[in-house]
Amino acid sequence: MRYVLSFVSLWLLVTLVGCQKESFWEEGEGDKVDLEFDLYQANVTKAATVSALNDKALIKVYAFKVETKTESEIGAKTETGETGTPSAEGTYVVGADGKVTAQSGKALFLYRGVYNLYFTSYNEENAPELGDGNLVTVQNEQDFMYTFMNNITVQPQKAGQNTMSVTLTNPFTRLCSQVAVSVKAASVSPVTVKGLRVNFITMKNLSDSRTYRLGDNAWYSDGVANENNGVDFSSFNNSVAVGLPHTSDPRKIVLPLSGSELQFVIDLTVDYDKNGNGGSVPGHFVFNATARKTFLPGMSYSFEFTLKFFGDFKETELTLGILEFTEIKNVTDPVGGE
């Protein structure tokens, strides 16, 4: 009888262990999986790849479970965006080498299961914040971008570990526009320009704030032009010759806008031959200009002003050339160019 009891006890022990092991693999139970991320990389040459997110840029990651019990509990993907509440979120930092690591105490941990993952960033040290309705509010000068991965099965990559490495399958997509401005002296002017310095340029009548909803491929709300909305360009390459473009650097980030009458204030210091004797006298001049323009998402624009200088005797002509725009939709591709 003692042997029978021992055998029964052993059978019960094995059965319990087997049940515990099987239960460990069920969704929503057991240890959570620590997710690690690698950015999408585009091959630029055979020998190099480029990651265009800036050093120390923050990335927010939101996870929504696909197999839902109730939409109000964990959310559901719709044709117009993600609804409900994220299962979890994380914050990650881009290093100088392009590697992504979790911000201290803010890694994304998920139970095993299938999820939609949504990534947002301003490409800077501040991260977008998610508001009601899974909306992100974006202002001018915030380089908002997004990407996502759908139907990702979360589970450890190796037995005995609770980590999973995920490589983004798509680059981030910019939803804002980039703008550069420049000023150069005309090749011939009634009064000779000896030196040129761009102090600042203000561009006004830009869009109000706009909102983006997780899961969408476009803006959720439209922007409205307002003359109180503007950006200031205050850093220029003023070391070049007067006949070459004195270009703003860096470019400014602006929200997309349809057919706005842009208003420019151009503040210059001009060294010129005031007395016609070959000398050089500095003068401070402020000019105004307008241009009707549409800004499209993910595009870069350049405004080049050419100064035909008449000195103190006649209103100076300031002509504007709008250069070809350049697509910058994928931030892992080289950005810029004229």
C-alpha positions, 0 to 999 in steps of 0.5 A: 500500500505504501508503494501505491501511495507513493506512485499516486503522489508522484503521478499527481506531482507530474500532473500539477507540474504539467498543468503549470507549464501549460498554463504559463504559455497562455495569453495574459498569464506568466511573465511579461515579455520585454520588447526591444526595438531596432529602427528600419534601415534603408541601404544608401550605399553598399557599405553604409546605412543611414538612420535619420532620427536624431541623437537622443530623440524619444520614441513613444510606442503604444500597444493594442491587443488584436484579440479583443474581449471588449473594445472598451477594455483593450481597443480595436483597429478600425478603418479610421484609426485605433479606438479604446485604450492601449494595453501598454506603452513605452518610451525609447531613446535613439542613440548617436549610433542609431541604436534604440534603448528603453528610457529608464523604467519605461520599457514596453512589457507585454503578455504573450499575444498578438498586438498592433504597435504604433510609434510616434516621435518629434525627432527630439528629446520631447515625446508626443503625448497621447490625449483623449481619443488616441489623438496627438496635438502637434504645433509648428516646429514639432517634427511629428512622425509615425510608423506602425506594425500590425499583427505582431505576435509577442513571445520570447525569442529563446526558451528561458528568456523574457525578451523579444527583439523587433525590427521596424518594417517601415521607416517613420513618415513625416506629416509636417513640412520643412522650410528654408529661407535665404537672401542674396544680393543681385548681381547688379544693383544701382548702389553697390552692396559691399556686405550682407547680413541676414539678422532674422526672417519671420514667416507668419500666417501659418496653420493652427495646431493639428491632431493625429490619431493613432493608426491613421495615415494622414492628419485627423484635423485640418489646420486654419491659417492665422497671422498670429502663427509664425516661425522665426529664422534667426541662424544664417550662413552669413559668411558667404559672398554677397551674391550667394544665398545666405541660407537659414540653418536649420530648416524650420518645421511647419504644419501643412497648409493649403493656399495661405498668403504667407507674410515675411519680415526680412531684417538685414544689415547691408554694407553699401557704397553710400557716397559712391566713392568706393567706401562701405557704410552699414545700414539697417533695413527691414523689408516685407514680402508676401507669397501664396503657397501650399505646404504639403506633408513630408515636403521641403520648401525653399524661399530665396529672396534677391536684393536689388539695392537702391540705397537710401534714395529709392525703395529697394526691390526684393524679389522672391524665388520659390525653389523646387520642393523636395520630398522628405517623406521617409526620414531614413532616406537622405533629407534636404537638397534643393 
